[in-house]
Amino acid sequence: MEVKKTAIIVAGGSGNRMKHDVPKQFLLLYGVPVLIHTITCFYSYDRHLDLIVALPERYREYWKELCAEHGFEIKHVVVNGGLTRFDTVKNSLAAVHNGGLVAIHDGVRPLVSPAVIERCFAVAAEKGAAIPCIPVSESLRVQNGDRSDPVDRAPYRLIQTPQVFRWEILKKAYESEYLPEFTDDAGVVERAGFEITLVDGNPENIKITTPVDLLIAEVLLKNNISR
């Protein structure tokens, strides 16, 4: 029997660092809103995937208008985002009714490859929790007061999404109280006592946070890199 799969696309942020009136998930990338690109990645991977999209409540009507404007008809359920990412994910989990495997992905990562999505689901099915990552390619230093010291970059990894979990693990983990150190779902799951497994991500799977990120994503998309 095939395991049920759900993808939660977290797009509840306001995008202040983008310095734009519209949240970054709605900005145009190659003529199409970033969020539409992101959802399409998961639909292309598996058309039977349940899709849940978490948005700021005040932008839900605007999202409907964007979908109509761009002829976007991929079926998805919209839920309200929360004050924090933790709250947003917790709200979204209430809309998951079929158990199985649940992926949580940043709405502003529109260049995740199908191979990475597949890898994360496969490893989560076996191990319980799969987190994509890439090696650190630049030099690192740690600041110690007025001085800094070099750090061996070899053991470090940059963490990406989608982070995929068995439903029962994720549900148990999000019964916890929110802590400021929770920056991603892996941290919440580990804090609840579960182990995670790292898998290879794709370098093009950048998180669009600044205007420069948007320009980079435009170039990657135009050259069909990561697809």
C-alpha positions in Angstrom: 0.0 0.0 0.0 1.4 3.4 -1.0 2.1 5.8 1.8 0.1 9.0 1.7 2.2 12.2 1.1 1.5 15.8 2.0 3.5 18.9 1.4 3.0 22.0 3.6 4.3 25.1 1.8 5.1 27.7 4.5 4.6 31.2 3.0 3.5 33.2 6.1 6.2 35.8 6.2 6.0 39.5 5.4 9.4 39.7 3.6 10.7 42.9 5.3 14.3 42.3 4.1 13.1 42.3 0.5 12.3 46.1 1.0 9.1 45.7 -1.1 5.5 46.5 -0.5 4.5 43.0 -1.4 5.7 39.9 0.6 8.5 38.1 -1.2 6.4 35.0 -1.9 4.2 37.0 -4.2 6.9 38.8 -6.2 7.3 38.0 -9.8 10.1 35.5 -10.8 10.4 35.1 -14.5 6.9 36.6 -14.9 5.2 34.4 -12.3 4.8 34.8 -8.5 7.5 33.0 -6.6 4.9 30.9 -4.7 3.4 29.5 -7.9 6.9 28.3 -8.9 7.3 26.6 -5.5 3.9 24.8 -5.5 4.5 23.7 -9.1 7.8 22.0 -8.1 5.8 19.7 -5.8 3.0 19.1 -8.2 5.5 18.2 -10.9 7.0 15.7 -8.5 3.7 14.0 -7.6 0.3 15.2 -8.9 -1.4 13.2 -6.2 0.4 15.0 -3.4 -1.9 16.8 -0.9 -0.8 20.5 -0.9 -1.3 22.9 2.0 -0.3 26.5 1.7 0.1 28.7 4.8 -0.4 32.4 4.1 -0.7 35.6 6.1 -4.5 35.9 6.7 -4.6 39.4 5.2 -3.2 38.2 1.9 -5.5 35.3 1.3 -7.7 37.3 -1.0 -4.7 38.8 -2.8 -3.4 35.2 -3.4 -6.8 34.3 -5.0 -6.4 37.3 -7.3 -2.9 36.2 -8.3 -4.0 32.7 -9.0 -6.8 34.0 -11.3 -4.5 36.4 -13.0 -1.9 33.8 -13.8 -4.4 31.0 -14.6 -3.0 28.9 -11.7 -5.3 26.0 -11.0 -3.3 23.4 -9.0 -5.5 22.3 -6.2 -4.3 23.3 -2.7 -5.7 24.1 0.7 -5.0 27.5 2.2 -4.5 28.0 6.0 -3.6 31.0 8.0 0.0 31.6 9.1 0.9 32.4 12.7 3.0 34.9 14.5 6.1 32.7 14.2 7.1 29.9 11.8 6.4 27.4 14.6 2.8 28.7 14.9 2.4 28.6 11.1 3.5 25.0 10.9 1.3 24.0 13.8 -1.7 25.7 12.2 -0.9 23.8 8.9 -0.6 20.4 10.7 -4.3 20.7 11.8 -5.2 20.4 8.1 -3.3 17.1 7.6 -5.8 14.3 8.0 -4.3 11.3 6.2 -1.1 10.6 8.2 1.7 9.2 6.2 4.6 11.4 5.3 4.6 15.2 5.6 7.0 17.6 3.9 7.5 21.1 5.1 9.0 23.5 2.6 9.7 27.3 2.5 7.4 29.0 0.1 10.4 31.1 -1.1 12.5 28.2 -2.3 11.2 27.8 -5.8 14.2 25.9 -7.2 14.1 22.7 -5.3 14.8 19.8 -7.6 12.4 16.8 -8.0 15.3 14.5 -7.1 15.7 16.2 -3.7 12.0 16.0 -3.0 12.1 12.3 -3.9 15.2 11.6 -1.8 13.7 13.3 1.2 10.4 11.4 1.1 12.3 8.1 0.5 14.6 8.5 3.4 11.9 9.8 5.7 9.8 6.7 4.9 12.8 4.6 6.1 14.3 6.6 8.9 11.5 8.9 10.1 13.0 12.3 9.4 15.0 13.5 6.3 16.6 17.0 6.1 18.3 18.2 2.9 21.6 20.0 3.2 24.7 21.1 1.2 28.3 21.5 2.3 29.7 24.9 3.3 31.8 26.2 0.4 33.2 29.3 1.9 35.7 30.0 4.7 34.3 30.3 8.2 35.5 32.3 11.2 34.0 32.6 14.7 33.9 36.0 16.4 35.4 36.1 19.9 35.1 39.7 21.2 37.6 41.8 19.2 39.3 38.9 17.6 38.2 36.1 15.2 39.4 32.6 14.7 39.2 30.3 11.6 36.8 27.3 11.8 37.1 24.0 10.0 34.2 24.1 7.6 34.3 20.4 6.7 31.8 19.2 9.3 29.3 22.0 8.8 26.2 21.9 6.5 23.7 24.5 5.3 20.2 23.2 5.9 17.4 23.5 3.3 13.9 22.3 2.9 11.7 20.3 2.2 12.2 18.6 5.6 10.1 15.4 5.5 8.8 13.5 8.5 6.5 10.6 9.4 3.3 12.2 10.5 3.3 10.7 14.0 6.7 12.1 14.7 5.8 15.6 13.5 2.5 15.6 15.4 4.2 14.6 18.6 7.0 17.2 18.2 4.6 20.1 17.6 2.8 19.4 20.9 5.9 21.1 22.5 5.9 24.7 23.7 7.5 27.2 21.3 11.2 28.0 22.0 13.1 31.0 20.4 15.8 28.6 19.2 13.4 26.8 16.9 14.5 28.0 13.4 13.3 25.0 11.5 11.2 21.8 11.9 14.3 19.6 12.4 15.1 21.5 15.6 11.5 21.0 16.9 11.7 17.3 16.1 15.1 16.8 17.7 14.0 18.7 20.8 11.2 16.1 21.1 13.7 13.3 21.2 13.6 12.1 17.6 16.7 11.6 15.3 17.0 13.2 11.9 18.9 12.0 8.9 20.7 14.4 6.5 20.4 13.9 2.8 22.0 15.7 -0.2 20.2 18.9 -1.2 20.7 20.9 -4.4 22.8 24.1 -4.3 20.3 26.0 -6.5 17.6 25.5 -3.8 18.2 29.0 -2.4 15.8 30.8 -0.1 14.8 34.1 -1.6 15.2 36.7 1.1 16.8 39.7 -0.5 16.6 41.4 -3.9 20.0 39.8 -4.9 18.5 36.3 -4.2 15.6 37.1 -6.6 18.1 38.1 -9.3 20.1 34.9 -8.8 16.9 32.8 -9.0 15.9 34.5 -12.2 19.1 33.6 -13.8 18.9 30.0 -12.6 15.3 29.6 -13.8 16.1 31.2 -17.2 18.9 28.6 -17.7 16.6 25.8 -16.5 19.1 24.9 -13.8 18.0 22.5 -11.0 14.9 21.3 -13.0 
